[in-house]
């Protein structure tokens, strides 16, 4: 297992982030903030449905379910890991593939909202 400090993340070139940001920004500009909210909500519903299906394939024991969830999250780029601590399970995501896009879009949407008032 490895992790990167925030400043090291900035050194890595990530073209996916730029493309995602451009698509999200364009969508917000063309269709509006409400459409973007609906889009995100729909995506979250799809993810939840997919997770439920995949988690049903794992053993019903809590530990197996959490380990499977960490694997699913890692497959999506979150670099997830799970540990059993004395007081329970800890699921950690060491990278968020949409973090910078989300931050930039939030700023864009808020500025756009203020400009239209």
Helices and strands as residue ranges (DSSP letters): H 6-11, H 15-31, H 33-56, H 62-75, E 80-85, E 88-93, H 99-115
